[in-house]
């Protein structure tokens, strides 16, 4: 799409209160993405699927995305926010190019995330690739797709390939506690926001085929990262080399940070959360007293 066409669609979305809330930045990225595609076009020509994440605050999507990005056949850009480009009418070339640009920007930051967590996977393929089969975006898409569900079909149409969604969950009490602390909400208010995201995940699940959706528990990654990543690689139809699995396992914290212990839970709120969890099969088995720890 020519730049004027992108600009017109951005301003239309802006006027409707849509998600293209940065029209200048998104329009600026068009030539940047196209230049990146041109530079890496020989590699990008082999991409067969695109991966995105559905999840919740502090569920581990950033570290999982970084580990995928260390795979020799996968390139998952750090917080590409690809759906805003689909909303703007970007071409396949520009969208794939921006996935690389987003990673290059993160690389210039030293792959350091919030709380100074280092997302570098030593000795692997971050920032480079051998045969590229999967591209992707580590940004969580729940809220965007809840408001604009038609963008998933639009992205598939633009890319001309399957869009695969990885749904990462962890103990709801940790998610809710984090949302309360970060957003200065009461636990009851944070619980409402969390279960709204769960409702969104249920709705988004209906937009994709069964083999394009993968549920992954944060606790499974901590307790046995190689096994969890092997299954994820199988979902993406890429191999799981032993050296890759070992390198990813080396950057995992040996014990999960339990945010739920940083706040005071009134019994009625805790009971309400437990009761509401029962409506979501993907939360089955979680309790307030769960712990996740890797074997010594």
C-alpha positions, 0 to 999 in steps of 0.5 A: 500500500502506498503511504497516502493509503496507509495514512488514510486508514490510520486516520480513519482508525484514529477517528473511530477510536481504534488502536492505531493511536500512533499514526505518525509512528506507524506511517513512519515505519512503512518505509523502514519495514520495506527496507528491512524486507528488501535486505532480508528478502531471501530469508523471509521468502521461506517463512511459512507461519507467523506466531503471536501471543495471548496472555496476561501480565507477568505470564512469561511471554517475553522470556518465551518469545526471546527463547523462540527468537533464539531458535535457528528457524524462528524470528520473533520480534520483540513487541512488534505490535503487528496488529497495528500494522495490519490495521494500517493496511501494511503489505506482507513485505512491510509486516515481516520487515517490521518484525525484524526491525523490532528485534534490531531495536531490542538488540540495541537495548542489550535485550534488557527488559523490565526490572533489568531482566536479561533476555539474552540466550547465550550461544544461540540464534538471537538476531540471526537465523539459518533457514527461517520458517517462522516469524512472529511478535512477542507482544500480547494481543488480548486487548487488541483482538478483543476490540478488533477481532477482524484484524486476525483474519486480515493479518492472515490474508495479508501474510498468506500463511497460518497465524499461530497463537500461543496462550501462556497462563500462570497462577491467576493469583500471581497475575491478579496481584501484579495487576493490582500492584502495577495499576494501583487497583484493589484486588477485586478490581484487578480480578475483574480485569484479569477475568475480562482477559480470560473472556477475551482469550476464550473469544480469540480461541474461536477465531483460529483452527484447533491446530493453530492454538497452543496452551502453555503454562508458565509453571511447566516452563520453570519446572522443565523448560526443555520438555515445554519448549520441545512441545512448543517447537512441535506446535510450530513445526520446527526441530528442537535441537539439544543445544538450543534447549539447554541454552534456553533452560540456562536462563530460566529462574529456578523458582517462580516469583509469587506476586500473590505473596506481596499483597494481602488477600481478604478471604471473600476476594480469594474465594471469589477468585477461586470460584470464578477460575472454575469457568475456565478449563485452562485454569484447572488445577491452580490453587493459591498455595501452588509453587513452581520450582525447577528440580535441583 
